[in-house]
């Protein structure tokens, strides 16, 4: 999803907005970037699944598909 204004990243609390990262040469690339995140939101707007990982982390597709199958 595109989030140029970072509104959703802030709303879902997945934005790296620690100001100290702006002055740390190792953390500058992550400053004001969203963490790698997966959300499943049902038709009523209820968040049914959340997974936040490190930048290289992945969530198995089976895990997300299982949550989605329960929503039907």
Secondary structure as UniProt FT lines:
FT   TURN            4..5
FT   HELIX           7..11
FT   TURN            12..13
FT   HELIX           19..23
FT   TURN            25..27
FT   HELIX           28..30
FT   TURN            31..32
FT   STRAND          36..41
FT   TURN            43..44
FT   STRAND          47..53
FT   TURN            55..56
FT   HELIX           61..70
//
